[in-house]
Amino acid sequence: MIKRSLTFLLISLIFVPCSYGQDVWEVYANGDKINDITFEGEFVWTATEGGAFRWDKINGVYNRYTNLDGLPFIDVSTVYVASNGEIWFGTNGFGVAVFNGINWTVFDEQNSNLSYNEITCIVEDDSNNIWVGTKMGLNLYDGTWTEYNTTNTPNLGSNNIRSLAVDDSGSVWVGTSYGLSKYDGTNWYLWQTTEGLVSNDIYSVAIDTEGVWIATSGGISKFDGVSFENFTTASGLIDNYVVSIAVDSTDTVWACYDQNYGITKYDGTTWVNYDTSNTGLPCNKVSSIGVDGDGNIWFGTEKGLTKFDKINWTGYQVNGFTGKCVTAIVQDNNNNMWFGTMESGVFKFDGTNWTNYDTTNSDLSYNNISDIAIHPDGSIWIATSANGIDRFDGTNWTHYKTEDGLASNVIHCLYINIYGDIWAGTDMGVSQFTNSEWFYCDYPMLPSDNILSITGNDRGEIFIGTTSGLYIDSYTGPKVFNLPPEYGVNSIDDLTFDLKGNLIVAHYGGGGTVFKFDRKNWTVILPVDAKNVVVDNVGFIWAANDMGVHMYDKRNLKHYTMSEGLLNDDVRVLFIDNEGNKWIGTTNGINKLITPAPVLMFIQDAFEEPGENVTVQVDAVTSFTDKQIIGFDIKIAYNPEVLNCTGYNISETQIGELLNFTISDTIVPGTLKVSGANINPLSGSGNFMKINFQINPNTKTGDTSNIIFTQLTFNEDSSLSTYENGRVIVRPFYGDVSGNKEITSLDASMVLQYVVEKITLDSIQLLRADVVNFNGVTAFDASFILDVSAGLRDNFPVEEILFYKGKKQPEEKPLPVISKRTSNKNNYTD
């Protein structure tokens, strides 16, 4: 046993709390698609797909309220200001939220007697009771909940409540999908087409001084309490399908439609139609209308809020992300973020401004986007779900379809390598774009033409995920791999690599799982269905499915849902940007998640021949700065049958203050333990230490020892760090035919001379020369050696073959969790 102390200092240890930070969530959702409008003095509230907004009428400044503030869901269907100042929000599927200016209260099916979570309308009666309409019943809240439905209230037209209004007498009018109902405080009444209503399918109800106006899918009715007067296209309406109606202070009626027809005004005599051609409306799709206390008319559209004061039009827009279901995310060469959506085209975000490209404002060929990839020349390649591929260089658009060589116009995925070659996965096979031309890739043994994912590595290998297995095209020939039979479905839904270059495979359905695959073994990383998988800059693995985001940090699994901040648990795509931020595409918009970054300790892989000395470097890839690390305990295990540890050194460390730490260490066969403490904290990143080993002379090519952390704690807290283990592989120094510990053109020349029989090579040189490991030493080996010497490749095909062979001791297992922090849902937790 060797024990030594490198520094002898008497120090007084002071524990410095770590300012490790919490998860920070950001929301990007469509605040310009308005579902409802209401008023509060000098403020106007809008309910939108992207939360609720309180706009200042005068200066146009708004406050936004989302799921991060207290709303149970980002998609707000209706909003109402109660007489006591409380704001009531109805959501599309997650009940009602009440905000009193400080606290939020949520009512839903689970915690109350609310009949249904899909809220359509809210109103307050003269007794200060709140009425809440849902798609499955009407509810009254007076401190407790009472439900009205067609079973207990026969004169309620339908359980699908569309609109609520209260008249001057205090009666509550209820527009349903099957008639008009009224409650006068004692009795319920029902009117349908048999009584003269133009249609039973009601969408909106409004009160004027003479009666009730009813908007339906068959036109508009006016009811004076006795009879109905009906208006249709024959009367002057643009269309009979009317979704919202309002009456201003002069009893002028305003209406809007289900389609992009703008608005219609009725002054008691004439119907006048307005659209973007003769108004200040931002678009012709108007969904809601409101009248404020000053007589201004407000219109909620798909592209923002507009006020009309009878003379001027004033627009109010968020001007943010205006899509919904996000299907693709990527970062370009200038750090702009690009987002593909379902139905809304492509969005570019430069950190401040959003730009939308769709079929109406650009030459994008199709609005349903399946994938986006960035070319080395900076151009954006956009895969569509049914119309081929578009290339955008910032100015010009180029379109590619089957007539240009694509296997199909249904594109599932794109992959672009560092040389700019492009692979497109379709429902009819793989196409490749090289030298400005598309051609069909006739891969032998491809298990299915329905391609779900494609990626590649720096060795030029291509990995293709299909609905029927994994295909790898490599220098050693094509190979097909199937998932273990217990998983049933053989789909490979996504592919990526971890920080060590290991293939990570996402499988969805049939007991889906995220695997690490070494071409022999399928190792379960995350036991969850996964549509998409990414690896972040500290090696954590993130997977998406319709139940949220799942993360594995080498010690624990963590599950992110709407409770933590997701816009929707149905997550379609994940992306890690250059700063390590997580971008999450959901069916309701985009989340950006900023997580505290632990220190990544990375053990570099190494190789050497039997009996030789080898140095293994341990790096801090991410910085110690600002983490206040004043103590560490590191224990590293290795296989003593393969390696003998002869020591380590920190003299070349790049970590600030490490040389001033008091260090204690222990070396026994199979284990190296190093501990350190200091008053001043560590800082910076880079080389932490180097470990020296001698390879056992009795080992043989392919023998391997894992070099793994069995303990890694900073300030007695394991959550402040994460790790990537390494390994030492016993093998020849491939390519170094001359034996000078370098790979140069001289080695390639020696191989060529051997091939033409000008020189002979000994057995060791032959092992080093056979870099392809196929049919002995040939000129093909010389070409690979030349590529590596020129920096065109990082390694040889033979290394891929032998990388996974031999003994691997000790076994890699998650490190134990040691934490002294109290965590909550927003903290980085173990």
C-alpha positions in Angstrom: 0.0 0.0 0.0 1.3 3.5 -0.9 0.2 6.5 1.1 1.6 10.0 0.7 0.7 13.6 1.2 1.7 15.9 -1.5 1.1 19.1 0.5 1.4 19.7 4.2 -0.7 22.6 5.3 -2.6 23.2 8.5 -5.9 24.7 7.3 -9.2 25.4 9.0 -11.9 23.8 6.8 -14.9 26.1 6.3 -17.9 24.6 4.5 -19.0 27.1 1.8 -22.6 26.6 0.6 -22.8 25.9 -3.1 -24.9 28.4 -5.1 -25.9 25.6 -7.5 -29.1 27.1 -8.7 -32.4 25.9 -9.8 -34.1 24.9 -13.0 -35.3 27.9 -14.9 -38.2 27.5 -17.3 -39.2 29.8 -20.2 -42.3 29.6 -22.3 -42.9 30.4 -26.0 -46.5 29.9 -27.1 -49.0 31.7 -29.3 -50.2 34.7 -27.4 -51.7 36.2 -30.6 -54.3 33.5 -31.2 -57.1 34.9 -29.1 -60.0 32.8 -27.8 -61.8 35.3 -25.6 -61.8 39.0 -24.5 -63.0 40.7 -21.3 -62.4 44.1 -19.5 -61.2 45.4 -16.2 -61.3 49.2 -16.2 -58.4 50.5 -18.2 -57.2 47.0 -19.0 -58.3 44.4 -21.4 -57.8 40.7 -20.8 -57.3 38.1 -23.5 -57.5 34.4 -23.3 -55.1 32.8 -25.8 -53.4 29.6 -26.8 -50.3 31.1 -25.2 -51.7 32.0 -21.8 -53.7 35.0 -20.5 -52.7 38.6 -21.1 -53.6 41.8 -19.3 -53.2 44.7 -21.8 -53.0 48.3 -20.8 -55.4 50.0 -23.3 -53.4 53.2 -23.3 -49.7 52.2 -23.8 -50.2 48.7 -25.2 -48.0 47.1 -22.4 -49.0 43.7 -21.3 -48.5 41.3 -18.4 -48.5 37.6 -19.4 -49.7 34.8 -17.2 -48.8 31.2 -18.1 -48.5 27.8 -16.5 -45.3 29.1 -14.8 -47.4 31.6 -12.9 -50.3 29.5 -11.7 -52.4 28.6 -14.7 -53.0 24.8 -14.9 -52.6 24.9 -18.7 -51.2 27.3 -21.2 -54.2 27.2 -23.6 -56.8 29.5 -22.0 -60.3 29.3 -23.5 -62.1 32.0 -21.7 -61.5 34.8 -19.1 -63.8 36.7 -16.8 -63.4 39.5 -14.3 -65.6 39.1 -11.3 -67.1 41.9 -9.3 -64.8 41.2 -6.4 -61.7 41.7 -8.6 -60.9 38.0 -9.0 -60.0 36.9 -12.5 -61.5 33.6 -13.6 -59.7 31.6 -16.3 -61.1 28.6 -18.2 -58.7 26.3 -19.8 -58.9 23.7 -22.6 -58.9 20.6 -20.6 -57.5 21.5 -17.2 -60.3 23.2 -15.4 -60.7 26.7 -13.9 -58.1 28.9 -12.3 -58.9 31.9 -10.1 -56.4 34.6 -9.5 -57.0 37.2 -6.7 -53.9 39.2 -7.6 -51.7 37.2 -5.2 -52.7 33.6 -5.1 -54.0 31.1 -7.6 -56.8 28.5 -6.9 -57.5 25.7 -9.4 -60.8 23.8 -9.6 -61.0 20.7 -11.7 -62.7 17.3 -11.8 -60.2 15.8 -9.4 -60.4 18.4 -6.6 -64.0 19.7 -6.9 -67.4 18.9 -8.3 -66.7 20.7 -11.5 -68.5 18.6 -14.2 -65.7 18.7 -16.8 -62.3 20.2 -17.4 -62.8 21.7 -20.8 -64.2 25.1 -20.0 -66.0 27.2 -22.7 -67.5 30.2 -20.9 -67.8 32.0 -17.5 -70.2 34.7 -16.3 -71.3 36.2 -12.9 -75.0 36.7 -12.0 -76.6 39.4 -10.0 -76.1 37.4 -6.8 -72.4 37.2 -7.4 -72.5 33.5 -8.2 -70.1 32.3 -10.9 -71.5 30.2 -13.7 -69.0 28.0 -15.6 -69.9 26.4 -18.9 -68.1 23.2 -20.0 -68.4 20.7 -22.8 -70.1 18.4 -20.4 -72.4 20.4 -18.2 -73.1 23.8 -16.6 -71.8 24.6 -13.1 -72.7 27.2 -10.5 -70.1 28.3 -7.9 -71.3 30.0 -4.8 -68.6 28.7 -2.5 -69.6 25.2 -3.4 -70.2 23.6 -6.8 -73.6 22.7 -8.3 -73.9 21.0 -11.6 -76.7 21.4 -14.1 -77.1 18.9 -16.9 -79.8 17.5 -19.2 -80.5 14.8 -16.6 -81.4 17.0 -13.7 -82.4 20.0 -15.8 -84.6 18.9 -18.7 -84.8 22.4 -20.2 -81.1 22.7 -20.6 -80.7 22.2 -24.3 -77.4 20.3 -24.2 -74.5 19.5 -21.9 -72.2 21.2 -24.4 -72.4 24.8 -23.1 -71.1 27.3 -25.6 -72.0 30.8 -24.3 -73.4 32.5 -21.1 -74.9 35.9 -20.6 -76.9 37.7 -17.9 -79.6 40.2 -18.8 -80.8 43.3 -16.8 -83.4 41.2 -14.9 -80.7 38.9 -13.7 -81.7 35.9 -15.8 -78.9 33.7 -17.1 -79.0 32.9 -20.8 -77.3 29.7 -21.9 -76.3 28.9 -25.5 -75.8 25.2 -26.0 -75.1 22.9 -29.0 -78.8 22.0 -29.0 -80.8 25.1 -28.2 -81.1 28.3 -26.1 -81.9 28.0 -22.4 -82.7 30.6 -19.7 -82.7 30.4 -15.9 -84.6 33.2 -14.2 -83.6 32.1 -10.6 -86.5 29.7 -10.3 -87.4 28.1 -13.6 -85.6 26.9 -16.7 -86.8 27.6 -20.2 -85.8 26.1 -23.6 -86.1 27.4 -27.2 -85.1 25.4 -30.2 -85.8 25.5 -34.0 -89.3 24.4 -33.3 -89.9 27.7 -31.6 -88.3 29.7 -34.4 -84.6 29.6 -33.6 -82.6 29.7 -36.8 -80.4 26.8 -35.6 -80.0 24.7 -32.4 -76.2 24.8 -32.8 -75.4 28.0 -30.8 -71.9 29.5 -30.4 -72.5 32.9 -28.8 -75.2 34.9 -27.0 -75.3 38.7 -26.4 -77.8 41.0 -24.7 -79.1 44.3 -26.0 -81.8 46.7 -24.7 -84.5 44.8 -26.7 -83.6 41.2 -26.2 -81.1 38.5 -27.0 -78.9 38.0 -30.0 -77.9 34.4 -30.8 -75.1 33.4 -33.1 -75.3 29.8 -34.5 -73.9 27.7 -37.3 -77.0 28.4 -39.3 -77.1 32.2 -39.0 -78.1 34.8 -36.4 -81.4 35.0 -34.4 -82.8 38.0 -32.4 -85.2 37.0 -29.7 -87.4 39.6 -28.0 -88.8 37.2 -25.4 -91.8 36.2 -27.6 -90.6 35.6 -31.2 -87.4 35.1 -33.2 -86.2 37.2 -36.1 -83.6 35.3 -38.2 -80.7 36.6 -40.4 -78.8 34.5 -42.9 -76.7 35.1 -46.0 -79.9 36.0 -47.7 -80.1 38.9 -45.2 -76.6 40.1 -45.8 -74.3 37.8 -43.7 -71.1 36.7 -45.4 -71.7 33.1 -44.1 -74.2 31.4 -41.9 -71.6 29.9 -39.5 -71.2 32.7 -36.9 -69.1 32.0 -33.8 -69.2 35.3 -31.8 -71.6 38.1 -31.5 -71.5 41.4 -29.4 -73.7 44.4 -29.0 -72.2 47.9 -28.4 -73.6 50.9 -26.5 -75.7 52.0 -29.5 -77.2 48.5 -30.0 -75.1 48.0 -33.1 -74.4 44.3 -33.5 -71.0 42.9 -34.4 -70.4 39.3 -35.6 -67.6 37.1 -36.8 -67.4 33.8 -38.5 -65.9 30.3 -38.4 -63.9 30.9 -41.5 -61.6 33.8 -42.7 -64.5 36.2 -43.5 -63.7 39.1 -41.3 -66.5 40.8 -39.4 -70.0 42.0 -40.0 -71.9 45.0 -38.5 -75.6 45.4 -38.2 -77.1 48.9 -37.4 -80.7 47.7 -37.2 -81.2 48.1 -40.9 -78.2 47.1 -42.9 -75.5 44.4 -42.6 -72.0 45.7 -43.6 -69.1 43.4 -44.0 -65.5 44.3 -43.1 -62.1 42.6 -43.7 -58.5 43.4 -44.0 -59.1 45.3 -47.2 -61.1 48.1 -45.5 -60.1 47.9 -41.8 -57.1 47.6 -39.6 -57.7 44.0 -38.8 -54.4 42.0 -38.9 -56.2 39.0 -40.5 -59.7 37.9 -41.5 -59.9 35.0 -39.0 -61.7 36.7 -36.1 -62.7 34.5 -33.1 -64.0 36.8 -30.4 -65.6 40.2 -30.0 -65.9 42.4 -26.9 -67.2 45.9 -26.1 -65.5 47.9 -23.4 -67.0 50.6 -21.1 -66.0 53.4 -23.4 -67.8 51.8 -26.4 -64.7 50.6 -28.2 -65.0 47.4 -30.1 -62.3 44.8 -29.6 -61.6 41.9 -31.9 -59.6 38.8 -31.1 -58.0 37.3 -34.1 -55.5 34.6 -35.0 -52.9 37.3 -35.3 -53.5 39.5 -32.3 -55.9 42.0 -30.7 -57.5 45.0 -32.5 -59.4 47.9 -31.0 -61.9 50.0 -33.1 -63.0 53.3 -31.6 -65.5 53.9 -34.5 -62.8 55.9 -36.3 -59.3 54.4 -35.8 -58.0 50.9 -35.6 -55.3 50.0 -33.1 -53.4 46.7 -33.0 -52.0 44.9 -30.0 -49.7 42.0 -30.8 -47.2 39.9 -28.8 -45.1 39.2 -31.9 -43.7 36.0 -30.5 -43.9 32.4 -31.5 -47.3 31.9 -33.2 -47.2 28.2 -33.9 -48.5 25.4 -31.8 -47.3 21.8 -32.3 -43.5 21.8 -32.6 -41.9 19.0 -34.6 -38.3 20.0 -35.2 -35.7 22.2 -33.5 -32.2 23.1 -34.6 -29.6 25.8 -34.1 -27.8 27.4 -37.1 -24.2 28.5 -37.5 -25.1 32.0 -36.2 -26.8 30.6 -33.0 -30.3 31.4 -34.3 -32.9 28.8 -33.2 -35.1 27.3 -35.9 -38.4 25.5 -35.2 -40.5 23.4 -37.5 -44.2 23.1 -36.7 -47.3 21.2 -37.7 -49.4 23.5 -39.9 -47.5 26.8 -39.2 -44.3 26.4 -41.2 -40.9 27.4 -39.8 -39.9 29.9 -37.2 -36.5 31.6 -36.7 -35.6 33.0 -33.3 -32.5 35.2 -32.8 -32.9 35.5 -29.1 -35.1 38.6 -29.4 -37.2 38.5 -32.6 -39.3 35.8 -34.2 -39.6 35.4 -37.9 -42.2 33.0 -39.4 -41.8 31.4 -42.9 -44.9 29.7 -44.2 -46.6 29.1 -47.6 -48.4 32.5 -47.5 -45.4 34.8 -46.8 -42.4 32.9 -48.3 -41.6 30.2 -50.9 -41.8 27.4 -48.3 -43.5 24.6 -50.1 -45.5 23.1 -47.3 -46.4 24.1 -43.7 -46.1 20.7 -42.1 -42.5 20.2 -41.1 -41.0 16.9 -40.1 -37.3 17.9 -39.6 -34.7 20.7 -40.1 -31.0 20.4 -40.6 -28.2 22.9 -41.0 -25.7 22.6 -43.8 -22.0 23.5 -43.3 -22.5 26.4 -45.7 -25.2 27.9 -43.4 -28.2 27.0 -45.5 -31.3 25.6 -43.8 -32.7 22.3 -45.1 -36.3 21.7 -44.3 -38.1 18.4 -44.6 -41.8 18.5 -45.1 -44.3 15.7 -44.3 -45.7 15.4 -47.8 -44.0 17.8 -50.2 -40.3 17.0 -50.3 -37.4 19.2 -49.1 -36.8 22.9 -49.2 -33.5 24.6 -49.0 -33.3 28.2 -47.7 -30.1 30.2 -47.9 -31.5 33.3 -46.1 -32.7 34.8 -49.4 -33.6 32.1 -52.0 -35.6 29.0 -51.7 -34.9 25.7 -53.6 -37.4 22.9 -53.7 -36.6 19.2 -54.2 -39.2 16.5 -54.9 -39.4 13.0 -56.4 -38.9 14.5 -59.9 -35.5 15.7 -58.6 -34.5 12.3 -57.4 -36.1 12.0 -53.9 -37.3 8.5 -53.1 -40.6 10.0 -51.8 -42.0 13.4 -51.0 -42.9 12.1 -47.5 -39.7 13.0 -45.6 -39.3 11.8 -42.0 -35.7 12.8 -41.2 -32.5 14.5 -42.4 -28.9 14.0 -41.7 -26.0 16.2 -43.0 -22.4 15.2 -42.4 -19.4 17.6 -41.9 -18.7 17.5 -45.7 -22.2 18.7 -46.6 -23.5 15.4 -47.9 -27.2 15.0 -47.1 -29.3 11.9 -46.3 -33.1 12.0 -46.4 -35.1 9.3 -44.7 -38.5 8.8 -46.4 -41.4 6.3 -46.3 -39.8 4.8 -49.4 -36.2 4.4 -48.5 -33.1 6.7 -48.3 -32.0 9.4 -50.7 -28.6 11.1 -50.7 -27.7 14.5 -52.0 -24.1 14.7 -53.2 -22.5 17.0 -55.8 -25.8 18.9 -56.2 -27.7 15.8 -57.2 -30.1 13.5 -55.4 -29.8 9.7 -55.8 -31.5 6.7 -54.3 -29.4 4.8 -51.8 -29.7 1.1 -52.6 -28.6 -0.2 -49.2 -28.3 -4.0 -49.3 -30.2 -5.7 -46.4 -32.0 -2.5 -45.3 -34.7 -4.0 -43.1 -37.4 -1.6 -44.1 -37.9 1.3 -46.5 -39.9 3.2 -43.8 -37.1 5.3 -42.4 -37.5 7.0 -38.9 -34.1 8.3 -38.1 -30.6 8.7 -39.6 -27.3 9.8 -38.1 -23.6 9.3 -38.8 -20.2 9.5 -37.0 -16.8 11.0 -37.9 -15.7 7.7 -39.3 -18.1 8.0 -42.1 -20.5 5.3 -40.9 -24.2 5.8 -41.4 -26.8 4.6 -38.9 -30.4 4.2 -40.1 -33.4 3.6 -37.8 -36.3 1.9 -39.5 -39.6 0.5 -38.5 -38.0 -3.0 -38.7 -34.6 -2.6 -37.1 -31.3 -0.8 -37.1 -29.1 -0.7 -40.1 -25.4 0.3 -40.0 -23.4 1.0 -43.2 -19.7 0.8 -42.3 -16.3 0.0 -43.9 -16.6 -3.6 -42.7 -19.9 -4.0 -44.6 -23.6 -3.4 -43.9 -25.1 -4.9 -40.8 -28.7 -5.2 -39.5 -29.5 -5.3 -35.8 -32.8 -6.1 -34.1 -34.0 -5.1 -30.7 -34.2 -7.9 -28.1 -37.3 -10.0 -28.8 -39.0 -9.1 -25.6 -39.6 -5.6 -27.0 -41.9 -6.8 -29.7 -42.0 -3.8 -32.0 -38.6 -3.4 -33.7 -38.9 0.3 -34.6 -35.8 2.5 -34.1 -37.3 6.0 -33.6 -34.3 8.1 -33.0 -30.5 7.9 -32.9 -27.7 9.9 -31.3 -24.4 9.5 -29.6 -23.2 10.0 -26.1 -20.1 11.9 -25.2 -17.9 8.8 -25.7 -19.3 8.2 -29.2 -21.6 5.3 -28.1 -24.8 4.9 -30.1 -27.9 5.8 -28.2 -31.2 4.4 -29.5 -34.7 5.5 -28.8 -37.5 3.0 -29.2 -41.2 3.9 -28.9 -44.0 1.4 -28.5 -44.0 -2.2 -27.4 -42.4 -1.4 -24.1 -40.2 1.3 -25.5 -36.8 2.0 -24.1 -33.7 4.1 -24.6 -30.7 1.9 -25.1 -26.9 2.2 -25.4 -25.9 -0.1 -28.2 -22.3 -1.4 -28.7 -23.2 -3.5 -31.8 -23.5 -6.5 -29.6 -25.4 -5.6 -26.4 -28.5 -3.5 -25.9 -28.0 -1.8 -22.5 -31.1 -0.1 -21.1 -30.5 3.5 -20.2 -34.0 4.8 -19.7 -36.9 2.3 -19.4 -39.4 4.6 -21.0 -41.0 5.0 -24.4 -39.0 7.5 -26.4 -39.9 9.4 -29.6 -36.8 11.5 -29.4 -33.5 11.3 -27.5 -30.6 13.8 -27.0 -27.4 14.0 -24.9 -26.5 17.2 -23.3 -23.1 18.8 -22.8 -22.5 17.0 -19.5 -23.6 13.6 -20.8 -27.1 13.5 -19.4 -29.5 11.6 -21.6 -32.9 13.2 -22.3 -35.9 11.4 -23.9 -39.3 12.7 -25.0 -42.6 11.0 -25.2 -46.3 11.8 -24.6 -45.9 11.7 -20.9 -43.2 14.4 -20.7 -39.4 14.5 -20.6 -37.3 11.9 -18.9 -33.6 12.5 -17.9 -30.9 10.2 -16.7 -28.0 11.8 -15.0 -25.9 8.7 -14.4 -27.3 8.3 -10.9 -31.1 8.8 -11.1 -34.0 9.2 -13.4 -35.9 12.5 -13.4 -39.3 13.0 -14.9 -40.4 16.5 -16.1 -44.1 17.1 -16.7 -46.6 20.0 -16.7 -46.2 20.1 -12.9 -42.6 21.3 -13.4 -43.3 23.7 -16.2 -43.9 21.8 -19.5 -46.5 23.4 -21.7 -47.9 20.0 -22.4 -46.8 16.5 -21.5 -47.0 15.5 -25.2 -43.4 16.3 -26.2 -42.5 15.8 -29.8 -38.8 17.0 -30.0 -35.8 17.9 -27.9 -32.7 19.9 -28.7 -29.6 21.0 -26.7 -28.2 24.3 -27.8 -24.5 25.4 -27.7 -24.9 26.7 -24.2 -26.5 23.5 -22.9 -30.0 24.9 -22.7 -32.8 22.4 -23.4 -35.4 23.3 -26.0 -38.5 21.3 -25.7 -41.1 21.2 -28.5 -44.6 20.3 -27.3 -48.1 20.2 -28.9 -48.7 23.6 -27.3 -45.5 25.5 -28.0 -41.9 25.6 -26.9 -40.2 25.4 -23.5 -36.7 26.4 -22.8 -35.2 24.7 -19.8 -32.0 26.1 -18.2 -30.6 23.5 -15.8 -27.7 24.1 -13.4 -24.6 22.6 -15.0 -22.6 20.2 -12.8 -18.9 19.7 -13.2 -18.3 17.0 -15.9 -15.4 14.8 -15.0 -14.3 12.9 -18.1 -11.8 10.0 -18.2 -10.2 9.9 -21.6 -9.9 6.5 -23.3 -6.4 5.2 -24.0 -4.7 2.3 -25.7 -1.3 0.7 -25.7 0.4 -2.5 -26.4 1.2 -5.2 -23.8 3.9 -4.3 -21.3 3.9 -0.6 -22.3 3.2 2.4 -20.1 0.0 4.4 -20.7 -1.3 7.7 -19.3 -5.0 8.2 -18.7 -6.1 11.9 -18.5 -9.0 13.0 -16.3 -10.5 16.3 -17.4 -13.0 18.7 -15.9 -14.9 19.5 -19.1 -17.2 22.1 -17.5 -15.9 24.8 -15.3 -15.5 24.8 -11.5 -15.8 28.5 -11.4 -18.5 29.9 -9.2 -19.3 26.5 -7.7 -17.3 27.1 -4.5 -15.7 23.7 -4.5 -13.3 23.5 -1.5 -13.2 19.8 -1.0 -13.3 16.7 -3.2 -13.3 12.9 -2.8 -12.5 10.8 -5.9 -12.2 7.1 -6.1 -11.3 5.4 -9.4 -11.4 1.6 -10.0 -9.7 -0.4 -12.7 -8.9 -4.0 -13.5 -5.6 -5.1 -11.8 -5.4 -8.1 -14.1 -4.9 -5.7 -17.0 -3.3 -2.6 -15.4 -1.0 -1.7 -12.7 -1.3 1.9 -11.4 2.1 3.4 -10.9 0.9 6.8 -9.7 -0.7 10.0 -10.8 0.2 13.7 -11.1 -1.5 17.0 -10.9 1.6 19.1 -11.8 0.2 19.8 -15.3 -3.3 20.6 -14.0 -5.3 23.4 -15.6 -7.6 23.7 -12.7 -7.2 26.9 -10.6 -6.1 26.4 -7.0 -5.8 22.6 -7.3 -2.0 22.8 -6.6 -2.7 24.6 -3.4 -5.1 21.9 -2.1 -4.0 19.5 0.7 -4.0 16.2 -1.1 -4.3 12.7 0.4 -4.2 9.6 -1.7 -4.3 5.8 -1.5 -3.3 3.3 -4.2 -4.1 -0.4 -3.9 -4.4 -2.9 -6.7 -7.6 -2.0 -8.5 -8.3 1.3 -6.8 -6.9 4.9 -6.7 -8.4 7.2 -4.1 -7.6 11.0 -4.1 -9.0 13.5 -1.7 -8.3 17.2 -1.4 -9.3 20.3 0.7 -8.5 24.0 0.6 -9.7 27.4 1.8 -10.0 28.8 -1.7 -12.3 27.1 -4.2 -11.4 25.4 -7.5 -11.8 27.3 -10.7 -11.7 26.8 -14.5 -11.8 23.7 -16.6 -9.4 21.4 -18.4 -6.9 18.8 -17.3 -7.5 17.8 -13.7 -4.9 15.0 -13.3 -3.2 12.2 -15.2 -3.0 8.6 -14.0 -0.1 6.4 -15.0 -0.5 2.7 -15.6 1.6 -0.1 -16.9 -0.2 -2.7 -19.0 0.4 -6.3 -17.9 2.8 -8.0 -20.3 0.6 -11.1 -20.3 -2.4 -9.3 -21.8 -3.5 -9.8 -25.4 -5.0 -7.7 -28.0 -8.6 -6.8 -27.2 -8.3 -7.0 -23.4 -9.9 -4.0 -21.9 -10.0 -2.4 -18.4 -12.8 0.1 -17.6 -11.5 3.1 -15.7 -14.5 4.2 -13.7 -15.4 6.6 -10.9 -16.7 4.7 -7.9 -16.9 7.8 -5.9 -17.1 11.4 -7.1 -18.2 14.1 -4.6 -17.5 17.8 -4.3 -18.2 19.4 -0.9 -19.7 16.1 0.1 -22.4 16.5 -2.5 -22.5 14.2 -5.5 -25.0 16.3 -7.4 -22.4 18.9 -8.1 -20.7 16.6 -10.5 -21.3 14.1 -13.2 -18.9 11.8 -15.1 -17.9 9.9 -18.1 -15.9 6.8 -17.4 -13.1 5.7 -19.6 -11.2 2.5 -20.6 -7.7 1.3 -21.6 -7.7 -1.1 -24.5 -4.8 -3.4 -25.1 -4.0 -3.4 -28.8 -1.4 -2.5 -31.3 -0.7 1.2 -32.1 -2.6 0.9 -35.3 -1.1 2.8 -38.2 2.3 3.3 -36.5 4.1 0.8 -38.7 7.5 2.5 -38.1 7.1 2.3 -34.4 7.9 5.9 -33.6 4.6 6.5 -31.7 3.2 8.7 -34.5 1.1 8.1 -37.6 2.6 9.8 -40.6 2.8 9.4 -44.4 5.9 7.3 -43.7 3.7 4.6 -42.3 1.5 4.6 -45.3 4.5 4.4 -47.6 5.9 1.4 -45.7 2.5 -0.4 -46.2 2.6 0.3 -49.9 6.2 -0.9 -50.1 5.2 -4.1 -48.3 2.2 -4.7 -50.7 4.5 -4.5 -53.8 7.1 -6.7 -51.9 9.8 -4.1 -51.7 10.2 -4.5 -47.9 9.1 -7.1 -45.3 7.3 -6.3 -42.1 7.6 -8.3 -38.8 4.6 -9.6 -37.0 4.2 -6.5 -34.8 4.4 -4.2 -37.8 1.8 -6.4 -39.6 -0.6 -6.0 -36.7 -0.1 -2.3 -36.7 -0.5 -2.1 -40.5 -3.8 -4.0 -40.7 -6.0 -1.0 -39.9 -9.1 -2.3 -41.8 -8.9 -5.8 -40.4 -10.1 -7.3 -43.7 -8.1 -9.5 -46.1 -4.7 -8.8 -44.5 -2.5 -5.8 -45.3 -3.4 -4.1 -48.5 -3.2 -0.7 -50.2 -6.6 0.0 -48.7 -4.9 0.0 -45.3 -2.4 2.5 -46.6 -5.2 4.9 -47.7 -6.7 4.9 -44.2 -3.3 5.5 -42.6 -2.8 8.5 -45.0 -6.2 9.9 -44.1 -5.5 9.7 -40.4 -2.1 11.2 -40.8 -3.7 14.1 -42.7 -6.4 14.6 -40.1 -9.2 13.5 -42.4 -10.2 10.7 -40.0 -9.8 10.2 -36.3 -9.3 6.4 -36.2 -9.5 3.2 -38.1 -12.2 0.6 -38.9 -10.3 -2.1 -36.9 -10.6 0.1 -33.7 -14.4 0.0 -34.0 -14.2 -3.8 -34.2 -11.9 -4.3 -31.2 -13.3 -1.5 -29.1 -16.0 -3.7 -27.6 -14.0 -6.9 -27.1 -12.2 -8.3 -24.1 -12.5 -8.1 -20.4 -14.3 -5.1 -18.9 -13.7 -5.0 -15.2 -14.8 -3.6 -12.9 -18.5 -3.3 -14.0 -19.9 0.1 -14.6 -22.6 1.0 -12.1 -24.2 4.3 -11.1 -22.5 6.1 -8.3 -24.2 6.5 -5.0 -26.1 9.7 -4.3 -24.7 12.0 -1.6 -26.6 15.2 -1.2 -26.8 17.8 1.6 -29.3 20.0 -0.1 -33.0 20.3 0.3 -34.6 20.0 -3.1 -37.9 21.0 -4.6 -39.5 20.4 -7.9 -37.5 23.2 -9.5 -34.2 22.3 -8.1 -31.7 20.1 -9.8 -32.6 16.9 -8.0 -30.9 13.5 -7.7 
